[in-house]
Amino acid sequence: MARQSLGGLENVVKTYGKIRALDGLTLELRAGEVLAVLGANGAGKSTAIAQLLGLSLPDSGRAELFGESPQALVARRQVGVMLQSAGIPPTNTVRELIHLTCSYYADPLEVDEAARMAGVDALLNRRYAALSGGQQRRVQFALAICGRPKLVFLDEPTTGLDIDARQSLWRAIRQLVDNGTSVLLTTHYLEEAEALANRIVVVDHGKVLAEGTPREIASRVARSRIRCLSALDVETVAAWAGVESAVREGARLQIVCETPEAILRRLLDADDALSGLEVSATGLAEAFLALTQNDTEETT
C-alpha cells in the first residue's frame, strides 16, 4: 500500500552565485518511513533541508509540507529539527531547554520522557555548556522530538557519538517511527542508512542519482566481494582484468570485482594454498561510491 505523501520538493533549483546547489531536485516525503538522503559534502543535502524547512526559498520549483508552505506556522508546528549546527543558549539546563521547546507545541511529550528517549535523563540538571559534544548532540535530539512532531529532520545526527550512543539513538529513531513519526535522515555513515532507512535517495551535484530501498540501491551496481586467505601480492591482484579493488586485511585478501567466476579461477590457479574462500554481493557502500563516481566522471 502506498504511503501518504507529506510533501517535499518538486523541481527545485537553488543557486548561490555561480554555484548551482540544487539542480531541479524532486524529493518526496512519505508518512511512516525513514528517508535517508545520501551524498558527499556539497552534494546539496543541507540545501534541500533548508528548502524543506523554509529557511531558504527556491529560485524555481516548489517546496511544500503538509499541504502548506514550509514557512507556514501550521506546518512548522508539525516538524522537529536537529541540524548540524545549533544556536542553543549555553547557560540553560537541559531540563529548561526541553521544557521551553515543548512549550512551542500543542501536544508535547513530558520532559522526562523526551530526555529518556534521547538518553539524557541523567543530565537534566546540567547546564548545556558543561556537556561534552556527544552529550550536546543527544540534547539536540531531545529538542527535535519533544514536541511529538509528525516529521523529524535529522541532519548528521550521530556525528560525534560513540558506538553505544549511536546504537541508542538508532533505537530511539526506530521507536519514533513505530509511534507514527516520519524521519528525514542525512548521514555519512552508510551502515546507518542501511540499518534505519525504508527508502534512500542518493544526491550529487544537486540532483537525484538513484532512489529506492537499501537493497534496490545496492543492486544498482552489480559487484561481488571475494575474501580469502592468500599470500598473493595485493598489487598484482589489483592489476588483474576485472578487479575493481584489492586490499589486504592481515592475512586475508579482499577483492571487489564484476565477474567473480573468472577471478576465482585465476585465484585458485595462482595460489595452491588458498583457503577460507568467501564470495558475497557488495552492499550499499560500494553502490554509493560507484554511483557518485560515475556521475562525477560524466560531469567532468
C-alpha positions in Angstrom: 0.0 0.0 0.0 1.3 3.4 -1.0 2.3 5.7 1.9 0.7 9.1 2.3 2.7 12.0 0.9 3.7 14.6 3.4 5.1 17.0 0.8 8.6 17.6 -0.4 10.5 19.3 -3.2 9.4 19.5 -6.8 11.9 20.5 -9.5 13.7 22.9 -7.1 16.6 25.0 -8.3 18.7 26.9 -5.9 21.9 28.8 -6.8 24.4 30.7 -4.7 26.3 33.0 -7.1 27.8 30.7 -9.7 27.1 27.5 -7.6 24.0 25.5 -8.5 23.3 23.8 -5.2 20.1 22.2 -6.3 19.5 21.4 -10.0 15.9 20.5 -10.4 15.7 18.3 -7.3 12.5 16.4 -6.6 12.2 14.7 -3.2 9.0 13.2 -1.7 8.4 12.8 2.0 6.1 9.9 3.0 4.3 9.1 6.2 5.6 6.3 8.4 9.1 5.9 6.9 12.7 6.8 7.4 14.0 8.5 4.2 17.8 8.7 4.1 19.3 11.3 1.8 22.9 10.4 0.9 25.6 12.4 -0.8 29.1 13.7 -0.5 29.9 17.1 1.0 28.5 19.7 -1.3 26.0 17.4 -2.9 23.0 19.5 -1.9 21.7 17.7 1.2 21.8 20.6 3.6 20.4 23.0 1.0 17.5 20.6 0.4 16.7 20.5 4.1 16.9 24.3 4.2 14.3 24.4 1.4 12.0 22.0 3.2 12.2 23.9 6.5 11.5 27.3 4.8 14.9 28.6 5.8 15.7 29.4 2.2 13.4 29.9 -0.8 13.8 28.2 -4.1 14.8 30.1 -7.2 12.3 28.0 -9.1 10.2 24.9 -8.3 8.1 24.3 -5.2 8.6 23.2 -1.6 5.7 22.0 0.5 5.0 20.4 3.9 1.6 19.1 4.9 -0.1 20.9 2.1 1.4 24.3 3.2 4.4 26.4 2.6 7.3 25.2 4.9 7.2 28.7 6.3 3.6 28.5 7.4 3.2 28.1 11.2 0.7 25.2 10.8 3.4 23.3 9.0 6.3 24.3 11.3 4.3 23.1 14.4 4.3 19.5 13.0 8.1 19.4 12.5 11.1 18.7 14.7 14.6 19.6 13.6 18.2 18.5 14.5 20.7 20.4 12.3 24.5 20.1 12.2 24.8 23.4 14.0 22.5 24.7 16.7 22.4 28.1 18.5 21.3 26.8 21.9 21.6 29.0 25.0 24.7 27.7 26.8 23.7 28.6 30.4 20.3 26.9 30.4 20.0 23.5 32.0 18.9 20.5 29.8 15.5 20.5 31.7 14.9 24.1 30.9 15.8 23.7 27.2 13.4 20.7 26.8 10.7 22.5 28.7 11.0 25.6 26.6 10.9 23.7 23.3 7.9 21.7 24.5 6.0 24.9 25.1 6.0 25.6 21.3 3.9 22.5 20.6 0.3 21.7 21.2 0.7 18.1 22.5 4.4 17.6 23.5 6.0 14.7 25.3 6.7 15.1 29.0 10.1 16.5 29.7 11.3 13.3 31.4 10.0 11.1 28.5 11.8 13.1 25.9 15.0 13.1 27.9 14.8 9.3 28.4 14.3 8.7 24.7 17.3 10.8 23.9 19.4 9.2 26.7 19.9 12.5 28.6 17.7 11.8 31.6 20.7 11.8 33.9 21.7 15.2 32.5 18.6 17.2 33.1 20.1 19.5 35.8 23.3 20.1 33.9 24.0 23.3 32.0 24.2 22.8 28.2 27.7 24.4 28.1 29.0 21.9 30.6 28.2 18.9 28.4 30.5 17.1 26.0 30.0 17.3 22.3 28.3 13.9 22.2 26.0 14.8 25.1 25.1 18.1 23.4 24.1 16.1 20.2 21.8 13.9 22.3 20.2 17.0 23.9 19.6 18.4 20.4 17.9 15.1 19.5 15.7 15.5 22.6 14.7 19.0 21.5 13.9 17.7 18.0 11.5 15.0 19.3 10.0 16.6 22.4 7.1 18.2 20.6 5.8 14.9 19.3 6.2 16.0 15.7 4.8 14.2 12.7 8.1 14.7 10.8 11.6 15.0 12.1 14.7 16.2 10.2 17.9 14.7 11.4 21.0 16.2 9.7 24.0 14.0 10.5 22.5 13.2 14.0 25.2 10.7 15.2 28.3 12.8 14.3 30.5 12.9 17.4 28.7 10.0 19.2 30.5 6.8 20.3 29.2 3.4 19.2 27.0 2.8 22.2 25.4 6.3 22.0 24.9 5.8 18.2 23.1 2.5 18.8 21.0 4.1 21.5 20.0 6.8 19.0 19.1 4.3 16.4 16.8 2.6 18.8 15.1 5.9 19.6 14.6 6.6 15.9 13.0 3.2 15.4 10.7 3.9 18.4 9.7 7.3 16.8 8.8 5.6 13.5 6.9 2.9 15.4 4.9 5.7 17.1 4.0 7.2 13.8 6.7 9.8 13.2 8.4 10.1 9.8 12.1 10.9 9.6 14.3 12.5 7.0 17.9 11.5 7.8 21.1 12.6 6.3 24.3 10.7 7.2 27.8 10.0 6.1 27.6 6.6 7.9 26.2 4.3 5.2 25.7 1.5 7.7 23.4 3.9 9.5 21.3 4.4 6.3 21.3 0.6 5.7 20.1 -0.1 9.3 17.4 2.6 9.5 16.1 3.7 6.1 13.0 2.4 4.4 14.0 4.4 1.3 17.2 6.0 0.2 17.8 8.9 -2.2 21.4 9.4 -3.5 22.1 13.1 -4.4 25.0 14.5 -6.2 25.5 18.0 -7.8 22.0 18.9 -6.6 20.1 16.2 -8.4 18.9 12.7 -7.7 21.1 9.9 -8.9 19.2 7.0 -7.5 16.2 6.2 -5.3 14.9 3.0 -3.7 15.2 0.7 -0.8 18.7 -0.1 0.5 18.5 -3.4 -1.3 17.4 -1.8 -4.5 20.2 0.8 -4.4 22.8 -1.9 -3.7 21.5 -3.9 -6.6 22.0 -1.0 -9.0 25.7 -1.8 -9.1 26.4 -5.5 -9.8 29.6 -6.2 -7.8 30.9 -9.2 -5.8 33.2 -9.3 -2.9 35.7 -12.2 -2.6 37.6 -12.8 0.7 40.2 -15.4 1.1 43.4 -16.4 3.0 46.2 -16.0 0.5 49.8 -14.8 0.3 49.3 -13.4 -3.2 50.7 -9.9 -3.8 47.8 -7.4 -3.4 49.2 -5.0 -6.1 49.5 -7.9 -8.6 45.9 -9.0 -7.9 44.6 -5.4 -8.2 46.1 -5.2 -11.7 44.1 -8.2 -13.0 41.4 -7.5 -15.6 38.0 -7.4 -14.0 39.3 -6.5 -10.5 37.9 -3.2 -9.2 39.9 -3.1 -6.0 42.1 -5.4 -3.9 43.1 -4.8 -0.3 44.8 -6.8 2.4 43.3 -7.2 5.9 46.1 -9.0 7.7 46.4 -12.4 6.1 43.0 -12.0 4.4 42.8 -10.7 0.8 39.6 -8.8 -0.1 38.7 -8.3 -3.8 35.8 -6.4 -5.3 35.0 -7.4 -8.9 32.3 -7.6 -11.5 33.0 -11.2 -12.7 33.7 -13.4 -9.7 33.8 -16.6 -11.6 36.8 -15.6 -13.7 38.6 -14.1 -10.7 38.0 -17.2 -8.6 39.5 -19.4 -11.3 42.6 -17.2 -11.5 43.0 -17.1 -7.7 42.9 -20.9 -7.5 45.4 -21.2 -10.3 47.8 -18.7 -8.8 47.7 -20.0 -5.2 47.6 -23.7 -4.4 47.5 -22.8 -0.6 44.5 -20.5 -0.9 41.8 -21.2 1.8 38.9 -19.6 3.7 37.2 -18.5 0.4 34.1 -16.4 0.7 32.0 -14.8 -2.0 29.2 -12.3 -1.4 27.4 -9.4 -3.0 28.6 -6.0 -2.3 26.5 -3.6 -0.3 25.3 0.0 -0.1 28.7 1.5 0.4 30.1 0.1 -2.9 26.9 1.1 -4.8 27.0 4.6 -3.4 30.7 5.0 -4.4 30.1 3.7 -7.9 27.0 5.9 -8.4 28.7 9.1 -7.3 32.0 8.3 -9.1 30.1 7.7 -12.3 28.3 11.0 -12.0 31.5 12.9 -11.4 33.1 11.3 -14.4 30.1 12.2 -16.6 30.2 15.9 -15.5 33.9 16.5 -15.9 
